[in-house]
């Protein structure tokens, strides 16, 4: 009768009569379980083992039985990305498997501090605090907040996640529940209280089971009007939306350039376990708010901190997604395609403006049957969602396309769902229309508008990703614009064929040493490795302080009058994208002070032809869809040119390095360090970026290239 037999329990629980065979408690447990089976809400856990090197495939209990996973919250498959897994392996070898204690006792590492600083910067807040999960983050912070603020009143969206509901309950503070996204009701409830009454509005950006989004700008405006704090859960949005993956609040800024929405959020919670592909949760807010939670939240204080391996993976994932857009571009593209294909087949998709595809079934038993049939007959895993996660009568299949769901896999899914709907005689959109509609499915225009008002839905046509967003991201993701209505095969493969390269660090280091020795022994020989990034394995950084650099370069460096000019040099024998990102991160984020006369830094891109260098200088360079203005300032030698940008707060060197790479990866980059050392002799052409540093007497802030000898 039951999925779980005694044999599935641990030996420890099997042989403790007071727990497993108690005559007093077992009947009580059994009656509760019987009720779950009766109302079809009993949860069955499928044995699904996702394969790191074959996403989105998994095997079941039978390792030979491969299935396609279509419901993972690892939205971008970052859990298997080489940058992430490599960082985790290094941390494992360096720091071991566990954190060693709570954050207060032996569990507070440099990695934890770096991750929290990174999360604070991501959300443009003063500080952040990492928890073991976002459930704990929401529960702990919301329950603890009321202890510091007397007479606090919570205003909570009816569709908020269980963790937020639990946190508000545990706070024992007064609460007002408003219907989902109902701004008029929210304002009515806010107006009941004096402006002096402390208030917190708690809501989400993307609601996980419906795919609907919160009315963030409007709620922020009401909060300002009535003196309320805002608490926004961005769990299903971080990594997926915004110019750096900070979520929906940042996406509004990306679209309009207006940062007021993101700035209006007082507290933002997020997860490391969905788009970032790891595990853990966090909150970002003002420094004083974070210090309060650090000092008082039991869910943070009395638990072992997350392991350094997890922290290292999260850092790598956030760094990657802050500047790389290919994964989320393809995820959004595939989502739009699947939604349209299901709609064409009259299969009922609950309308929403996000990346989530809820397919309405409307019956718990049938939803479970459909999920089982997909798995057994079609080798497709899509989990059914029943009560209490969704209301009774709104049971559904929850589909989450990812970047690696190719045309072949999408076609297989669509055909399988068509077969299931036919075989099970499941209700289609037209059937729901005859019954007056449900969950936004099968409604005429008037009914749909009423539904939007009553249920607080955001119409599908107000998709978070607009057509303009697709065009912007197609530029920065280097995909070329792809029409979402197209049915052509645009397969995404995030893992190169030699993705195992990160498991061979020792071998690769030997290859890199050999490469550098070859350069040393062949000063006049130009080494041109193949430009296929999949073949690159190593990155090394070298620093040059050379008195023989032409005088023109010194003049190009503002304030430079000494004989030694510090120039960073990047030698690639590894993945170009990873190398450039690595160099840029070092330039942006790590500074040390030296008491010598370096005045500026310059990063150069060497092209094989003058034409390519000129093309680079004359072609608009885009970063996050925004054109960057480049300036040609000096010719170093005959045919060798340098281009600079203004050193401002809005344009930094990392943006330009990435933008150039996005636009000119095929033009060829010279990899020979000795070529520049020998003054190039007019044979090669450079694209350079000048970056000016704060200048004081005998002290200049410069990147730490001097200390870097390998990647």
SETORRO-12780 format. One line per 8 residues: for each residue x, y, z of C-alpha. Coordinates in Angstrom, 2 decimals, always signed. Layout:
REM SETORRO-12780
X/Y/Z ~ ...
END
This chain:
REM SETORRO-12780
+0.00/+0.00/+0.00 ~ +2.79/+2.41/+0.88 ~ +5.68/+3.51/-1.25 ~ +8.08/+3.36/+1.68 ~ +8.63/-0.10/+3.12 ~ +10.41/-0.89/+6.38 ~ +13.47/-1.84/+4.37 ~ +13.79/+1.75/+3.20
+14.25/+2.94/+6.78 ~ +17.63/+3.13/+8.42 ~ +18.79/+0.30/+10.67 ~ +18.74/+2.70/+13.58 ~ +15.03/+3.55/+13.25 ~ +14.02/-0.04/+12.54 ~ +15.20/-1.27/+15.90 ~ +13.95/+1.44/+18.25
+10.55/+0.13/+19.45 ~ +9.76/+3.32/+21.36 ~ +9.81/+5.24/+18.08 ~ +8.77/+2.86/+15.35 ~ +6.28/+0.59/+17.16 ~ +4.84/+2.75/+19.90 ~ +1.24/+1.59/+20.60 ~ +0.42/+5.11/+21.72
+1.71/+7.16/+18.81 ~ +1.67/+4.86/+15.77 ~ -2.14/+4.93/+15.37 ~ -2.02/+8.71/+15.43 ~ +0.67/+8.79/+12.77 ~ -1.23/+6.23/+10.71 ~ -4.48/+8.17/+10.78 ~ -2.68/+11.25/+9.51
-1.01/+9.26/+6.73 ~ -4.33/+7.63/+5.80 ~ -5.86/+11.07/+5.43 ~ -3.05/+12.06/+3.08 ~ -3.65/+8.99/+0.93 ~ -7.39/+9.60/+0.97 ~ -7.22/+13.17/-0.32 ~ -4.41/+12.29/-2.78
-1.97/+14.73/-1.18 ~ +0.48/+12.05/+0.00 ~ +3.93/+12.86/-1.33 ~ +5.85/+10.25/-3.31 ~ +9.55/+10.89/-3.87 ~ +10.94/+9.73/-7.19 ~ +14.48/+8.37/-7.29 ~ +16.07/+10.84/-9.72
+19.86/+11.12/-10.03 ~ +20.88/+14.03/-12.25 ~ +24.03/+13.45/-14.27 ~ +26.68/+16.16/-14.04 ~ +28.17/+15.52/-17.47 ~ +24.93/+14.79/-19.30 ~ +22.47/+17.55/-18.40 ~ +19.47/+17.54/-18.39
+19.61/+13.74/-18.14 ~ +19.26/+11.66/-14.98 ~ +19.01/+8.01/-14.11 ~ +16.38/+6.44/-11.89 ~ +17.02/+3.68/-9.34 ~ +18.10/+1.67/-12.37 ~ +21.30/+3.37/-13.53 ~ +20.64/+2.24/-17.09
+17.26/+3.97/-17.17 ~ +17.98/+7.52/-18.40 ~ +15.27/+10.17/-18.25 ~ +14.96/+13.85/-19.24 ~ +14.49/+16.16/-16.25 ~ +12.01/+18.97/-16.93 ~ +11.21/+20.23/-13.43 ~ +14.52/+21.04/-11.78
+15.00/+24.27/-9.85 ~ +18.65/+24.19/-10.93 ~ +17.29/+26.52/-13.58 ~ +20.55/+27.19/-15.45 ~ +22.38/+23.91/-14.70 ~ +25.00/+25.88/-12.80 ~ +25.47/+22.96/-10.40 ~ +27.45/+21.25/-13.15
+29.21/+24.27/-14.63 ~ +33.00/+23.75/-14.81 ~ +33.73/+27.05/-13.05 ~ +31.57/+25.96/-10.13 ~ +32.69/+22.36/-9.80 ~ +36.34/+23.34/-10.19 ~ +36.07/+25.94/-7.42 ~ +34.41/+23.39/-5.16
+37.14/+20.82/-5.78 ~ +39.85/+23.33/-4.94 ~ +38.04/+24.30/-1.73 ~ +37.56/+20.65/-0.81 ~ +41.26/+19.91/-1.23 ~ +42.23/+23.08/+0.63 ~ +39.72/+23.30/+3.47 ~ +38.08/+19.88/+3.70
+34.42/+18.86/+3.61 ~ +32.97/+20.64/+6.63 ~ +32.87/+24.16/+8.03 ~ +34.05/+23.09/+11.47 ~ +31.41/+24.81/+13.56 ~ +28.96/+27.66/+13.81 ~ +29.92/+31.04/+12.41 ~ +30.78/+32.11/+15.95
+32.93/+29.06/+16.72 ~ +35.47/+28.02/+14.06 ~ +33.02/+28.20/+11.15 ~ +33.70/+31.71/+9.87 ~ +36.14/+31.62/+6.95 ~ +37.44/+34.11/+4.42 ~ +35.24/+32.38/+1.85 ~ +32.11/+33.04/+3.91
+33.02/+36.70/+4.21 ~ +33.76/+36.95/+0.49 ~ +30.41/+35.38/-0.39 ~ +28.51/+37.79/+1.85 ~ +30.36/+40.77/+0.39 ~ +29.58/+39.50/-3.08 ~ +25.86/+39.09/-2.29 ~ +25.70/+42.58/-0.80
+27.28/+44.02/-3.94 ~ +24.95/+41.99/-6.16 ~ +21.89/+43.57/-4.55 ~ +23.54/+46.96/-3.97 ~ +23.10/+46.72/-0.22 ~ +25.56/+47.46/+2.55 ~ +25.81/+43.91/+3.86 ~ +24.49/+40.35/+3.59
+24.20/+37.28/+5.80 ~ +24.28/+33.65/+4.63 ~ +22.01/+30.95/+6.08 ~ +21.80/+27.20/+5.53 ~ +18.72/+27.69/+3.32 ~ +16.37/+30.48/+2.31 ~ +13.58/+28.79/+4.25 ~ +15.70/+29.36/+7.35
+16.65/+32.85/+6.18 ~ +13.00/+33.90/+5.80 ~ +11.82/+32.19/+8.98 ~ +14.70/+33.44/+11.11 ~ +14.72/+37.04/+9.93 ~ +10.96/+37.62/+9.92 ~ +10.51/+36.00/+13.32 ~ +13.48/+37.86/+14.83
+12.65/+41.28/+13.39 ~ +9.59/+41.68/+15.60 ~ +11.70/+41.23/+18.72 ~ +13.50/+44.48/+17.97 ~ +10.54/+46.52/+16.74 ~ +7.71/+46.92/+19.28 ~ +4.16/+46.89/+17.89 ~ +5.38/+45.76/+14.46
+2.65/+44.86/+11.96 ~ +3.33/+42.52/+9.03 ~ +1.47/+42.90/+5.74 ~ +1.82/+39.59/+3.93 ~ +0.78/+38.55/+0.42 ~ -1.63/+35.62/+0.58 ~ +0.51/+33.60/-1.86 ~ +3.76/+34.03/+0.06
+6.00/+31.00/+0.52 ~ +5.56/+28.79/+3.58 ~ +8.87/+30.01/+5.00 ~ +7.65/+33.60/+5.10 ~ +4.30/+32.56/+6.58 ~ +6.09/+30.52/+9.23 ~ +8.45/+33.35/+10.09 ~ +5.58/+35.80/+10.55
+3.69/+33.29/+12.70 ~ +6.74/+32.64/+14.85 ~ +7.23/+36.37/+15.36 ~ +3.85/+36.57/+17.16 ~ +3.53/+40.05/+15.70 ~ +0.24/+41.37/+14.41 ~ -0.33/+40.52/+10.77 ~ -2.57/+41.61/+7.92
-2.99/+39.21/+5.00 ~ -3.89/+40.81/+1.67 ~ -5.07/+38.96/-1.42 ~ -2.33/+38.32/-3.93 ~ -1.08/+41.52/-5.56 ~ -4.27/+43.33/-4.54 ~ -2.93/+46.85/-4.23 ~ -6.25/+48.42/-3.26
-6.70/+45.97/-0.40 ~ -3.10/+46.42/+0.71 ~ -3.49/+50.19/+0.79 ~ -6.76/+49.88/+2.69 ~ -5.06/+47.76/+5.34 ~ -2.03/+50.07/+5.53 ~ -4.27/+53.09/+5.98 ~ -5.83/+51.55/+9.11
-2.65/+52.21/+11.06 ~ -1.02/+55.50/+12.06 ~ +2.06/+56.45/+10.07 ~ +4.06/+55.99/+13.28 ~ +3.14/+52.29/+13.55 ~ +6.08/+50.11/+12.41 ~ +5.11/+48.16/+9.30 ~ +6.75/+45.57/+7.05
+5.32/+44.49/+3.69 ~ +6.48/+40.96/+2.86 ~ +6.10/+39.67/-0.69 ~ +7.85/+37.79/-3.49 ~ +9.14/+38.71/-6.92 ~ +8.38/+35.39/-8.68 ~ +5.79/+33.07/-7.15 ~ +7.10/+29.57/-7.68
+4.00/+27.51/-8.43 ~ +2.03/+30.00/-10.51 ~ +4.90/+31.82/-12.19 ~ +3.21/+35.11/-11.41 ~ +5.27/+38.10/-10.29 ~ +4.79/+40.60/-7.51 ~ +3.90/+44.20/-8.23 ~ +7.22/+45.44/-6.96
+7.17/+49.12/-8.08 ~ +3.60/+49.66/-6.90 ~ +4.16/+47.97/-3.52 ~ +7.32/+50.02/-3.00 ~ +5.34/+53.18/-3.71 ~ +2.73/+52.21/-1.11 ~ +5.46/+51.40/+1.40 ~ +6.94/+54.86/+0.95
+3.51/+56.48/+1.26 ~ +2.64/+54.72/+4.53 ~ +6.09/+54.48/+6.08 ~ +6.54/+50.72/+5.74 ~ +9.66/+48.64/+5.27 ~ +9.78/+46.24/+2.32 ~ +10.85/+42.59/+2.56 ~ +11.23/+40.97/-0.88
+11.85/+37.28/-1.53 ~ +13.78/+36.95/-4.83 ~ +14.36/+33.18/-4.50 ~ +13.01/+32.23/-7.93 ~ +14.50/+35.28/-9.64 ~ +18.15/+35.65/-8.57 ~ +20.48/+34.54/-11.33 ~ +17.69/+34.74/-13.90
+16.70/+38.40/-14.14 ~ +18.55/+41.71/-14.13 ~ +21.75/+42.80/-15.80 ~ +23.85/+40.96/-13.21 ~ +21.33/+38.35/-12.07 ~ +20.15/+40.17/-8.93 ~ +16.47/+39.48/-9.66 ~ +13.31/+41.14/-10.89
+13.91/+44.37/-8.95 ~ +17.20/+44.82/-10.79 ~ +15.56/+43.84/-14.08 ~ +13.40/+46.96/-13.93 ~ +16.62/+48.96/-13.63 ~ +18.15/+47.11/-16.59 ~ +15.10/+47.89/-18.71 ~ +14.64/+51.56/-17.88
+17.87/+52.64/-16.24 ~ +15.87/+53.66/-13.16 ~ +17.39/+52.23/-9.98 ~ +14.64/+53.57/-7.71 ~ +12.81/+50.22/-7.53 ~ +15.81/+48.24/-6.36 ~ +16.82/+51.05/-3.99 ~ +13.33/+50.99/-2.43
+13.69/+47.41/-1.20 ~ +14.87/+47.40/+2.42 ~ +15.50/+43.66/+2.79 ~ +16.04/+41.11/+0.01 ~ +16.25/+37.38/+0.56 ~ +17.47/+34.90/-2.00 ~ +18.75/+31.39/-2.45 ~ +21.97/+29.83/-3.62
+20.11/+26.61/-4.41 ~ +18.17/+27.40/-7.55 ~ +19.61/+29.43/-10.45 ~ +23.01/+29.53/-8.72 ~ +22.91/+25.73/-8.51 ~ +24.33/+25.23/-5.00 ~ +22.54/+25.31/-1.60 ~ +21.95/+27.94/+1.05
+20.04/+31.16/+1.55 ~ +20.79/+34.76/+2.46 ~ +19.46/+38.18/+3.26 ~ +20.87/+41.51/+2.02 ~ +20.07/+44.80/+3.73 ~ +21.67/+47.71/+5.55 ~ +24.76/+46.98/+7.63 ~ +22.93/+47.63/+10.90
+20.02/+45.38/+9.94 ~ +22.38/+42.55/+9.02 ~ +24.37/+42.99/+12.22 ~ +21.12/+42.73/+14.18 ~ +20.18/+39.44/+12.50 ~ +23.74/+38.16/+12.95 ~ +23.49/+38.87/+16.66 ~ +19.92/+37.76/+17.38
+18.54/+35.32/+14.76 ~ +18.56/+31.78/+16.26 ~ +18.43/+30.21/+12.80 ~ +21.79/+31.79/+12.08 ~ +23.48/+31.57/+15.47 ~ +22.75/+28.00/+16.54 ~ +23.64/+26.01/+13.44 ~ +26.77/+24.83/+11.70
+27.75/+27.15/+8.87 ~ +27.61/+25.92/+5.30 ~ +30.77/+24.10/+4.15 ~ +33.58/+25.96/+2.37 ~ +33.06/+23.76/-0.70 ~ +29.50/+25.06/-0.98 ~ +30.61/+28.64/-0.39 ~ +33.32/+28.41/-3.06
+30.85/+27.02/-5.58 ~ +28.37/+29.79/-4.81 ~ +31.03/+32.47/-5.26 ~ +32.02/+31.03/-8.64 ~ +28.40/+30.74/-9.79 ~ +27.48/+34.30/-8.81 ~ +30.62/+35.68/-10.46 ~ +29.89/+33.80/-13.67
+26.22/+34.77/-13.90 ~ +26.93/+38.41/-13.07 ~ +28.62/+38.85/-16.45 ~ +27.54/+35.90/-18.60 ~ +24.05/+35.90/-20.09 ~ +24.01/+32.93/-22.43 ~ +22.42/+30.54/-19.94 ~ +19.50/+32.78/-19.00
+19.01/+33.86/-22.60 ~ +18.50/+30.28/-23.74 ~ +16.40/+29.43/-20.71 ~ +14.00/+32.29/-21.44 ~ +14.01/+31.44/-25.14 ~ +13.14/+27.78/-24.52 ~ +10.45/+28.76/-22.03 ~ +8.77/+31.02/-24.56
+8.95/+28.34/-27.24 ~ +7.47/+25.59/-25.04 ~ +4.65/+27.85/-23.83 ~ +3.70/+28.65/-27.41 ~ +3.86/+25.03/-28.56 ~ +1.63/+23.86/-25.70 ~ -0.82/+26.66/-26.43 ~ -0.95/+25.59/-30.08
-1.98/+22.09/-28.92 ~ -4.78/+23.40/-26.70 ~ -2.92/+22.14/-23.61 ~ -3.79/+24.44/-20.69 ~ -0.84/+26.55/-19.55 ~ -1.60/+28.82/-16.61 ~ -0.71/+32.27/-18.02 ~ +2.18/+34.08/-16.37
+5.03/+36.42/-17.30 ~ +7.95/+34.37/-15.92 ~ +10.13/+31.34/-16.73 ~ +7.80/+28.83/-15.01 ~ +5.31/+26.75/-17.03 ~ +2.42/+25.46/-14.87 ~ +0.24/+23.05/-16.91 ~ -3.23/+22.83/-15.35
-4.67/+19.35/-14.68 ~ -7.21/+20.23/-12.00 ~ -7.30/+16.87/-10.24 ~ -4.75/+15.39/-7.81 ~ -5.06/+11.77/-8.93 ~ -4.89/+12.69/-12.62 ~ -1.90/+14.96/-12.07 ~ -0.08/+12.11/-10.32
-1.09/+9.72/-13.11 ~ +0.18/+12.11/-15.79 ~ +3.51/+12.51/-14.01 ~ +3.90/+8.74/-13.60 ~ +3.03/+8.08/-17.26 ~ +5.54/+10.64/-18.48 ~ +8.23/+8.95/-16.44 ~ +7.38/+5.33/-17.21
+6.30/+5.57/-20.85 ~ +8.24/+8.56/-22.17 ~ +11.26/+8.75/-19.84 ~ +10.43/+12.34/-18.96 ~ +10.38/+13.53/-15.37 ~ +7.88/+16.30/-14.55 ~ +6.67/+16.43/-10.95 ~ +2.96/+16.82/-10.22
+2.06/+19.62/-7.78 ~ -0.89/+18.98/-5.47 ~ -2.43/+20.36/-2.28 ~ -1.23/+21.94/+0.00 ~ +1.37/+23.45/-2.34 ~ -1.49/+24.61/-4.60 ~ -5.24/+24.86/-3.86 ~ -7.47/+21.83/-4.39
-8.75/+21.84/-7.96 ~ -5.67/+23.67/-9.26 ~ -3.33/+20.66/-9.37 ~ -0.74/+20.93/-12.11 ~ +2.48/+19.80/-13.71 ~ +5.28/+22.31/-13.17 ~ +7.70/+22.52/-16.11 ~ +10.93/+24.51/-15.98
+12.83/+24.57/-19.30 ~ +16.56/+25.07/-19.05 ~ +19.26/+26.26/-21.43 ~ +20.20/+22.69/-22.40 ~ +16.72/+21.55/-23.40 ~ +17.41/+21.25/-27.11 ~ +14.88/+21.25/-29.93 ~ +14.98/+17.46/-29.91
+14.16/+17.32/-26.19 ~ +11.47/+20.00/-26.49 ~ +9.81/+18.14/-29.35 ~ +9.90/+14.94/-27.32 ~ +8.25/+16.71/-24.36 ~ +5.52/+18.30/-26.47 ~ +4.68/+14.99/-28.19 ~ +4.63/+13.18/-24.84
+2.27/+15.71/-23.27 ~ +0.01/+15.54/-26.33 ~ -0.11/+11.76/-25.95 ~ -0.80/+11.94/-22.21 ~ -3.61/+14.47/-22.67 ~ -5.15/+12.26/-25.34 ~ -4.82/+8.99/-23.43 ~ -6.03/+10.40/-20.11
-8.76/+12.52/-21.67 ~ -7.44/+15.42/-19.62 ~ -9.13/+18.78/-19.89 ~ -7.80/+21.10/-22.52 ~ -7.95/+24.88/-22.64 ~ -11.21/+24.75/-24.60 ~ -12.72/+22.42/-21.98 ~ -11.86/+24.82/-19.18
-13.36/+27.62/-21.27 ~ -16.70/+25.77/-21.39 ~ -16.62/+25.51/-17.58 ~ -15.98/+29.21/-17.14 ~ -12.21/+28.92/-16.81 ~ -9.83/+28.23/-13.96 ~ -6.52/+29.80/-12.86 ~ -6.62/+32.13/-15.83
-7.05/+29.25/-18.29 ~ -9.98/+29.27/-20.71 ~ -11.15/+32.84/-20.07 ~ -12.54/+35.30/-22.56 ~ -11.27/+38.86/-22.56 ~ -13.73/+40.16/-19.95 ~ -13.26/+37.14/-17.69 ~ -9.51/+37.39/-18.05
-9.44/+41.05/-17.06 ~ -11.63/+40.29/-14.05 ~ -9.35/+37.40/-13.15 ~ -6.33/+39.71/-13.30 ~ -8.01/+42.13/-10.91 ~ -9.42/+39.56/-8.48 ~ -6.42/+37.22/-8.38 ~ -3.77/+39.90/-8.75
-2.26/+38.25/-11.81 ~ +0.22/+39.95/-14.09 ~ -0.88/+39.40/-17.70 ~ +1.29/+37.16/-19.86 ~ +1.82/+39.95/-22.35 ~ +3.68/+41.84/-19.62 ~ +6.41/+39.22/-19.64 ~ +9.42/+40.03/-17.48
+11.53/+39.41/-20.56 ~ +10.17/+41.64/-23.32 ~ +11.08/+41.37/-26.99 ~ +13.48/+44.27/-26.44 ~ +15.09/+42.33/-23.60 ~ +15.59/+39.34/-25.90 ~ +17.35/+41.59/-28.38 ~ +19.54/+43.18/-25.71
+20.53/+39.86/-24.22 ~ +21.15/+38.30/-27.62 ~ +23.91/+40.89/-28.05 ~ +25.62/+40.41/-24.71 ~ +25.14/+36.63/-24.82 ~ +26.77/+36.48/-28.26 ~ +23.99/+34.26/-29.59 ~ +22.69/+36.50/-32.32
+18.99/+37.33/-32.11 ~ +16.79/+34.23/-32.21 ~ +13.10/+34.62/-32.91 ~ +11.25/+32.87/-30.05 ~ +8.64/+31.78/-32.59 ~ +11.30/+29.89/-34.54 ~ +11.26/+26.11/-34.46 ~ +14.86/+25.71/-35.59
+17.35/+23.86/-33.46 ~ +19.38/+26.27/-31.34 ~ +20.93/+23.82/-28.95 ~ +22.84/+25.09/-25.95 ~ +25.82/+23.20/-24.65 ~ +27.26/+24.80/-21.54 ~ +29.80/+22.05/-21.02 ~ +32.54/+21.81/-23.64
+33.49/+18.38/-24.84 ~ +36.60/+18.47/-22.74 ~ +34.81/+19.67/-19.61 ~ +36.81/+17.13/-17.69 ~ +39.74/+19.54/-18.00 ~ +39.09/+20.93/-14.56 ~ +39.85/+17.52/-13.09 ~ +43.36/+17.61/-14.56
+44.96/+20.64/-12.97 ~ +48.37/+19.03/-12.53 ~ +48.54/+17.86/-16.10 ~ +47.40/+21.25/-17.38 ~ +49.95/+23.10/-15.26 ~ +52.70/+21.02/-16.81 ~ +51.36/+21.87/-20.25 ~ +51.32/+25.55/-19.34
+54.88/+25.44/-18.00 ~ +55.94/+23.82/-21.26 ~ +54.13/+26.54/-23.21 ~ +55.88/+29.33/-21.32 ~ +59.30/+27.66/-21.73 ~ +58.62/+27.40/-25.44 ~ +57.98/+31.13/-25.57 ~ +61.16/+31.82/-23.63
+63.22/+29.78/-26.05 ~ +61.57/+31.22/-29.16 ~ +61.46/+34.97/-28.64 ~ +60.92/+35.71/-32.31 ~ +58.54/+32.88/-33.04 ~ +54.83/+33.65/-32.94 ~ +52.77/+30.93/-31.29 ~ +49.21/+30.81/-32.56
+47.15/+28.16/-30.77 ~ +43.77/+27.30/-32.23 ~ +41.08/+29.81/-31.37 ~ +38.54/+27.18/-30.34 ~ +37.91/+27.99/-26.64 ~ +36.96/+24.37/-26.02 ~ +40.58/+23.37/-26.57 ~ +42.09/+25.77/-24.08
+43.07/+24.45/-20.70 ~ +45.20/+26.92/-18.76 ~ +45.53/+30.60/-17.98 ~ +48.62/+32.34/-16.68 ~ +49.16/+35.97/-15.74 ~ +52.50/+37.73/-16.27 ~ +53.58/+41.21/-15.27 ~ +55.97/+43.44/-17.21
+57.89/+46.44/-15.95 ~ +59.99/+47.29/-18.98 ~ +62.11/+50.41/-19.45 ~ +62.09/+49.83/-23.18 ~ +58.38/+50.49/-23.67 ~ +57.99/+53.28/-26.25 ~ +57.68/+56.76/-24.85 ~ +54.30/+57.20/-26.51
+52.81/+54.68/-24.11 ~ +54.05/+56.68/-21.14 ~ +52.33/+59.74/-22.52 ~ +49.13/+57.77/-22.95 ~ +49.17/+56.96/-19.24 ~ +47.89/+60.07/-17.50 ~ +50.52/+61.59/-15.22 ~ +53.16/+59.07/-16.28
+56.64/+60.55/-16.37 ~ +58.87/+57.83/-14.99 ~ +60.73/+55.18/-16.89 ~ +58.79/+52.21/-15.60 ~ +55.21/+51.77/-16.70 ~ +53.24/+48.89/-15.19 ~ +51.51/+46.84/-17.85 ~ +49.41/+43.79/-17.18
+49.79/+41.01/-19.66 ~ +47.57/+37.99/-20.07 ~ +48.89/+34.87/-21.70 ~ +46.19/+32.44/-22.80 ~ +46.58/+28.75/-23.21 ~ +43.16/+28.11/-21.71 ~ +39.52/+29.17/-22.01 ~ +39.44/+32.75/-23.33
+36.26/+33.73/-21.51 ~ +37.50/+32.42/-18.17 ~ +40.88/+34.09/-18.62 ~ +39.50/+37.52/-19.47 ~ +36.96/+37.29/-16.67 ~ +39.72/+36.32/-14.27 ~ +41.93/+39.24/-15.27 ~ +39.02/+41.67/-15.10
+38.00/+40.49/-11.66 ~ +41.52/+41.01/-10.41 ~ +41.60/+44.52/-11.84 ~ +38.22/+45.44/-10.42 ~ +38.25/+43.82/-7.03 ~ +41.75/+43.32/-5.70 ~ +44.04/+46.29/-5.03 ~ +47.23/+46.67/-3.02
+49.48/+49.67/-2.41 ~ +53.08/+49.71/-3.57 ~ +55.53/+52.54/-2.99 ~ +56.93/+52.78/-6.44 ~ +56.26/+54.86/-9.49 ~ +53.68/+52.92/-11.48 ~ +51.12/+55.37/-12.77 ~ +48.54/+53.31/-14.61
+47.56/+49.94/-15.91 ~ +46.72/+48.91/-19.42 ~ +45.21/+45.68/-20.71 ~ +45.83/+44.85/-24.35 ~ +44.12/+42.67/-26.91 ~ +46.49/+41.71/-29.71 ~ +45.02/+41.20/-33.18 ~ +46.61/+39.43/-36.11
+45.72/+42.17/-38.57 ~ +45.50/+45.92/-38.53 ~ +42.05/+45.61/-40.09 ~ +40.74/+43.67/-37.12 ~ +42.20/+46.18/-34.68 ~ +40.61/+49.04/-36.60 ~ +37.33/+47.16/-36.82 ~ +37.38/+46.74/-33.06
+37.93/+50.46/-32.57 ~ +35.26/+51.49/-35.06 ~ +32.54/+49.01/-34.11 ~ +30.06/+49.82/-31.32 ~ +30.89/+47.67/-28.30 ~ +27.93/+46.62/-26.16 ~ +27.81/+45.70/-22.51 ~ +24.40/+44.55/-21.24
+22.91/+46.10/-24.35 ~ +24.45/+49.52/-23.66 ~ +26.95/+50.92/-26.15 ~ +30.35/+51.85/-24.71 ~ +32.21/+54.78/-26.22 ~ +35.84/+53.98/-27.02 ~ +38.62/+56.46/-27.74 ~ +41.69/+56.01/-29.92
+44.39/+58.10/-28.27 ~ +47.82/+57.21/-29.54 ~ +49.82/+55.16/-32.00 ~ +52.56/+53.37/-30.10 ~ +54.46/+52.32/-33.17 ~ +53.73/+52.17/-36.84 ~ +50.52/+50.19/-37.22 ~ +50.14/+49.52/-33.50
+47.32/+51.33/-31.75 ~ +45.85/+51.74/-28.29 ~ +42.26/+52.60/-27.44 ~ +41.18/+54.00/-24.08 ~ +37.93/+54.75/-22.28 ~ +37.17/+57.37/-19.63 ~ +37.82/+56.13/-16.10 ~ +34.40/+56.75/-14.57
+32.17/+55.12/-12.03 ~ +29.70/+54.04/-14.70 ~ +32.20/+52.34/-17.02 ~ +34.90/+50.14/-15.59 ~ +37.59/+48.03/-17.12 ~ +35.78/+44.75/-16.55 ~ +32.84/+45.96/-18.62 ~ +35.06/+46.82/-21.56
+37.18/+43.69/-21.35 ~ +34.04/+41.57/-21.39 ~ +32.40/+43.66/-24.10 ~ +35.40/+43.39/-26.40 ~ +35.51/+39.66/-25.85 ~ +31.77/+39.39/-26.60 ~ +32.17/+41.23/-29.89 ~ +35.55/+40.05/-31.15
+36.21/+36.50/-30.02 ~ +36.83/+35.38/-33.60 ~ +39.33/+38.05/-34.60 ~ +42.29/+36.29/-33.10 ~ +44.37/+37.20/-30.11 ~ +48.15/+36.94/-29.99 ~ +49.27/+34.70/-27.16 ~ +53.03/+35.24/-27.32
+54.34/+37.27/-24.39 ~ +57.74/+37.70/-26.02 ~ +56.21/+39.36/-29.07 ~ +55.34/+42.44/-27.09 ~ +58.58/+42.33/-25.14 ~ +60.39/+42.64/-28.46 ~ +58.37/+45.77/-29.30 ~ +56.09/+44.04/-31.80
+57.94/+45.66/-34.73 ~ +54.73/+46.80/-36.37 ~ +53.49/+43.29/-37.09 ~ +50.69/+43.14/-34.56 ~ +47.95/+45.47/-33.50 ~ +46.58/+46.14/-30.05 ~ +43.29/+47.01/-28.52 ~ +44.04/+48.42/-25.09
+42.08/+49.80/-22.20 ~ +43.64/+52.45/-20.00 ~ +42.55/+52.41/-16.38 ~ +43.58/+55.29/-14.11 ~ +44.16/+54.81/-10.41 ~ +44.00/+57.11/-7.41 ~ +47.33/+58.95/-7.22 ~ +49.01/+60.05/-4.02
+52.65/+60.83/-3.27 ~ +54.70/+57.64/-3.54 ~ +51.62/+55.45/-3.15 ~ +49.55/+54.13/-6.02 ~ +46.73/+51.58/-5.99 ~ +47.41/+48.86/-8.54 ~ +46.11/+45.34/-9.22 ~ +47.91/+42.39/-7.68
+49.34/+41.03/-10.92 ~ +52.79/+40.93/-9.38 ~ +51.72/+38.09/-7.12 ~ +49.90/+35.98/-9.68 ~ +51.77/+33.26/-11.52 ~ +49.03/+30.82/-12.42 ~ +45.25/+30.54/-12.74
END
